[in-house]
């Protein structure tokens, strides 16, 4: 039976070439046909009313405190932009409620603010320094998603999510707050990519964004 003409001609050609030792050509064809997008690990936020909450250990230092608020805000922004039909509760509203109320569980925030899904982020460890003269952001994170329409059932977990940025340290020649913003953005991107398609090749060039600090 003849093969369907709808099958990509380029792929057939590269398969034949691969049989003759041109394996790289096959990979190149696959790249051109499929692109570089990787699917999300969890796609259950689409069309839902979502709250993003971030917390740090009780023994947190000032960097922890500043990073948690910024991280929740940035992840909220990324989800709003990249997840279809999502309704993200404004981070300012979340911060106001968590500041004014006593709470222990992420689901308490979700229930109070009328969320259908809660993205809970535990910033377990966070540091900006490799040494007293060298910056290198490091973080250990746990991400948990709760479905409030099912009594706060856990529907997704990712732990530990570890971030090291940049892969080599850079001198502490800029204000700490400026470098902290960059590190928080990197962490937020790694969290966001759990929930929407993303270019899996982008991380290879990510250290390039640290060049302005050198």
One Martini backbone bead per residue (centre of mass of N, CA, C, O) as a GRO file, in nm:
protein
  214
    1UNK     BB    1   0.094   0.035   0.025
    2UNK     BB    2   0.089   0.354  -0.011
    3UNK     BB    3   0.195   0.631   0.112
    4UNK     BB    4   0.102   0.908   0.242
    5UNK     BB    5   0.123   1.238   0.124
    6UNK     BB    6   0.100   1.374   0.419
    7UNK     BB    7   0.367   1.293   0.475
    8UNK     BB    8   0.651   1.431   0.542
    9UNK     BB    9   0.902   1.458   0.320
   10UNK     BB   10   1.136   1.542   0.505
   11UNK     BB   11   1.120   1.295   0.694
   12UNK     BB   12   1.172   1.073   0.487
   13UNK     BB   13   1.446   1.173   0.399
   14UNK     BB   14   1.583   1.160   0.681
   15UNK     BB   15   1.541   0.858   0.726
   16UNK     BB   16   1.719   0.773   0.493
   17UNK     BB   17   1.972   0.921   0.589
   18UNK     BB   18   1.998   0.780   0.863
   19UNK     BB   19   2.058   0.497   0.742
   20UNK     BB   20   2.340   0.641   0.628
   21UNK     BB   21   2.430   0.840   0.896
   22UNK     BB   22   2.201   1.092   0.926
   23UNK     BB   23   2.093   1.165   1.224
   24UNK     BB   24   2.095   1.476   1.245
   25UNK     BB   25   1.878   1.521   1.028
   26UNK     BB   26   1.646   1.402   1.192
   27UNK     BB   27   1.654   1.600   1.427
   28UNK     BB   28   1.609   1.852   1.257
   29UNK     BB   29   1.333   1.773   1.147
   30UNK     BB   30   1.191   1.748   1.418
   31UNK     BB   31   1.234   2.041   1.500
   32UNK     BB   32   1.078   2.169   1.257
   33UNK     BB   33   0.803   2.022   1.311
   34UNK     BB   34   0.766   2.055   1.643
   35UNK     BB   35   0.965   2.216   1.780
   36UNK     BB   36   1.029   2.345   2.136
   37UNK     BB   37   0.781   2.263   2.281
   38UNK     BB   38   0.667   2.201   2.604
   39UNK     BB   39   0.467   2.061   2.811
   40UNK     BB   40   0.291   2.066   3.074
   41UNK     BB   41   0.255   1.914   3.387
   42UNK     BB   42   0.003   2.121   3.436
   43UNK     BB   43  -0.346   2.198   3.301
   44UNK     BB   44  -0.570   2.282   3.546
   45UNK     BB   45  -0.595   2.620   3.513
   46UNK     BB   46  -0.788   2.635   3.297
   47UNK     BB   47  -1.059   2.845   3.357
   48UNK     BB   48  -0.962   2.947   3.640
   49UNK     BB   49  -0.968   3.046   3.974
   50UNK     BB   50  -0.661   3.193   4.091
   51UNK     BB   51  -0.419   3.147   4.354
   52UNK     BB   52  -0.113   3.297   4.467
   53UNK     BB   53   0.111   3.150   4.714
   54UNK     BB   54   0.378   3.265   4.932
   55UNK     BB   55   0.629   3.106   5.142
   56UNK     BB   56   0.833   3.108   5.436
   57UNK     BB   57   1.017   3.061   5.677
   58UNK     BB   58   1.021   3.176   6.002
   59UNK     BB   59   1.354   3.223   5.959
   60UNK     BB   60   1.359   3.450   5.780
   61UNK     BB   61   1.499   3.675   5.582
   62UNK     BB   62   1.478   3.961   5.407
   63UNK     BB   63   1.496   3.815   5.132
   64UNK     BB   64   1.260   3.628   5.171
   65UNK     BB   65   1.036   3.838   5.211
   66UNK     BB   66   1.075   3.982   4.934
   67UNK     BB   67   1.056   3.726   4.749
   68UNK     BB   68   0.767   3.625   4.801
   69UNK     BB   69   0.609   3.864   4.688
   70UNK     BB   70   0.748   3.876   4.408
   71UNK     BB   71   0.686   3.582   4.323
   72UNK     BB   72   0.378   3.591   4.328
   73UNK     BB   73   0.351   3.821   4.123
   74UNK     BB   74   0.505   3.690   3.881
   75UNK     BB   75   0.343   3.430   3.853
   76UNK     BB   76   0.073   3.567   3.804
   77UNK     BB   77   0.156   3.704   3.539
   78UNK     BB   78   0.231   3.450   3.376
   79UNK     BB   79  -0.042   3.306   3.394
   80UNK     BB   80  -0.214   3.531   3.264
   81UNK     BB   81  -0.054   3.518   2.984
   82UNK     BB   82  -0.034   3.174   2.934
   83UNK     BB   83  -0.321   3.097   3.038
   84UNK     BB   84  -0.617   2.991   2.949
   85UNK     BB   85  -0.882   3.158   3.093
   86UNK     BB   86  -0.764   3.281   3.333
   87UNK     BB   87  -0.819   3.377   3.691
   88UNK     BB   88  -0.632   3.605   3.865
   89UNK     BB   89  -0.572   3.699   4.165
   90UNK     BB   90  -0.465   3.970   4.290
   91UNK     BB   91  -0.173   4.011   4.466
   92UNK     BB   92  -0.265   4.250   4.643
   93UNK     BB   93  -0.502   4.099   4.772
   94UNK     BB   94  -0.338   3.871   4.893
   95UNK     BB   95  -0.140   4.039   5.066
   96UNK     BB   96  -0.356   4.174   5.238
   97UNK     BB   97  -0.478   3.919   5.363
   98UNK     BB   98  -0.212   3.790   5.484
   99UNK     BB   99  -0.148   4.042   5.666
  100UNK     BB  100  -0.449   4.052   5.820
  101UNK     BB  101  -0.412   3.734   5.862
  102UNK     BB  102  -0.439   3.423   6.004
  103UNK     BB  103  -0.227   3.154   5.870
  104UNK     BB  104  -0.128   2.809   5.750
  105UNK     BB  105  -0.291   2.745   5.488
  106UNK     BB  106  -0.348   2.774   5.158
  107UNK     BB  107  -0.658   2.710   5.167
  108UNK     BB  108  -0.742   2.958   5.332
  109UNK     BB  109  -0.695   3.160   5.106
  110UNK     BB  110  -0.876   3.037   4.890
  111UNK     BB  111  -1.141   3.054   5.051
  112UNK     BB  112  -1.142   3.364   5.114
  113UNK     BB  113  -1.104   3.436   4.779
  114UNK     BB  114  -1.258   3.233   4.584
  115UNK     BB  115  -1.101   2.986   4.486
  116UNK     BB  116  -1.041   2.700   4.280
  117UNK     BB  117  -0.725   2.749   4.281
  118UNK     BB  118  -0.405   2.664   4.437
  119UNK     BB  119  -0.080   2.815   4.438
  120UNK     BB  120   0.172   2.673   4.629
  121UNK     BB  121   0.469   2.838   4.766
  122UNK     BB  122   0.774   2.705   4.888
  123UNK     BB  123   1.047   2.878   5.032
  124UNK     BB  124   1.295   2.692   5.163
  125UNK     BB  125   1.534   2.832   4.994
  126UNK     BB  126   1.751   3.138   5.001
  127UNK     BB  127   2.011   3.280   4.786
  128UNK     BB  128   2.272   3.527   4.661
  129UNK     BB  129   2.537   3.373   4.765
  130UNK     BB  130   2.868   3.231   4.741
  131UNK     BB  131   2.997   3.494   4.849
  132UNK     BB  132   3.094   3.807   4.955
  133UNK     BB  133   3.181   3.863   4.618
  134UNK     BB  134   2.951   3.651   4.510
  135UNK     BB  135   2.703   3.586   4.295
  136UNK     BB  136   2.432   3.329   4.363
  137UNK     BB  137   2.142   3.193   4.295
  138UNK     BB  138   1.939   3.009   4.543
  139UNK     BB  139   1.678   2.746   4.528
  140UNK     BB  140   1.412   2.592   4.719
  141UNK     BB  141   1.109   2.431   4.598
  142UNK     BB  142   0.751   2.407   4.657
  143UNK     BB  143   0.475   2.282   4.458
  144UNK     BB  144   0.116   2.331   4.514
  145UNK     BB  145  -0.203   2.202   4.414
  146UNK     BB  146  -0.538   2.313   4.483
  147UNK     BB  147  -0.876   2.192   4.496
  148UNK     BB  148  -1.157   2.368   4.603
  149UNK     BB  149  -1.387   2.184   4.462
  150UNK     BB  150  -1.227   1.934   4.646
  151UNK     BB  151  -1.149   2.021   4.940
  152UNK     BB  152  -0.832   2.073   4.882
  153UNK     BB  153  -0.709   1.893   4.685
  154UNK     BB  154  -0.432   1.739   4.573
  155UNK     BB  155  -0.317   1.766   4.213
  156UNK     BB  156  -0.016   1.890   4.261
  157UNK     BB  157   0.347   1.816   4.262
  158UNK     BB  158   0.671   1.997   4.327
  159UNK     BB  159   0.956   1.819   4.462
  160UNK     BB  160   1.221   1.961   4.415
  161UNK     BB  161   1.283   2.296   4.309
  162UNK     BB  162   1.583   2.387   4.149
  163UNK     BB  163   1.788   2.688   4.167
  164UNK     BB  164   2.060   2.817   3.953
  165UNK     BB  165   2.182   3.166   3.953
  166UNK     BB  166   2.413   3.148   3.790
  167UNK     BB  167   2.623   2.889   3.710
  168UNK     BB  168   2.805   3.132   3.751
  169UNK     BB  169   2.949   3.362   3.912
  170UNK     BB  170   2.921   3.709   4.019
  171UNK     BB  171   2.992   4.009   4.091
  172UNK     BB  172   2.929   4.256   4.354
  173UNK     BB  173   2.852   4.541   4.149
  174UNK     BB  174   2.556   4.544   4.244
  175UNK     BB  175   2.270   4.570   4.370
  176UNK     BB  176   2.096   4.341   4.541
  177UNK     BB  177   1.807   4.411   4.443
  178UNK     BB  178   1.865   4.367   4.143
  179UNK     BB  179   1.948   4.069   4.158
  180UNK     BB  180   1.695   3.962   4.298
  181UNK     BB  181   1.499   4.018   4.065
  182UNK     BB  182   1.628   3.823   3.867
  183UNK     BB  183   1.599   3.564   4.035
  184UNK     BB  184   1.293   3.572   4.070
  185UNK     BB  185   1.229   3.551   3.767
  186UNK     BB  186   1.357   3.274   3.727
  187UNK     BB  187   1.183   3.121   3.926
  188UNK     BB  188   0.908   3.195   3.800
  189UNK     BB  189   0.959   3.056   3.529
  190UNK     BB  190   0.990   2.767   3.644
  191UNK     BB  191   0.706   2.759   3.756
  192UNK     BB  192   0.532   2.838   3.510
  193UNK     BB  193   0.625   2.586   3.325
  194UNK     BB  194   0.427   2.383   3.470
  195UNK     BB  195   0.149   2.538   3.317
  196UNK     BB  196   0.298   2.582   3.030
  197UNK     BB  197   0.412   2.612   2.741
  198UNK     BB  198   0.767   2.566   2.640
  199UNK     BB  199   1.093   2.648   2.576
  200UNK     BB  200   1.351   2.413   2.631
  201UNK     BB  201   1.600   2.603   2.512
  202UNK     BB  202   1.617   2.871   2.684
  203UNK     BB  203   1.814   2.790   2.923
  204UNK     BB  204   2.086   2.793   2.764
  205UNK     BB  205   2.070   3.136   2.758
  206UNK     BB  206   2.017   3.255   3.048
  207UNK     BB  207   2.302   3.357   3.148
  208UNK     BB  208   2.306   3.612   2.960
  209UNK     BB  209   2.138   3.798   3.167
  210UNK     BB  210   2.405   3.839   3.356
  211UNK     BB  211   2.610   4.024   3.201
  212UNK     BB  212   2.544   4.318   3.318
  213UNK     BB  213   2.693   4.234   3.605
  214UNK     BB  214   3.009   4.215   3.503
   0.00000   0.00000   0.00000
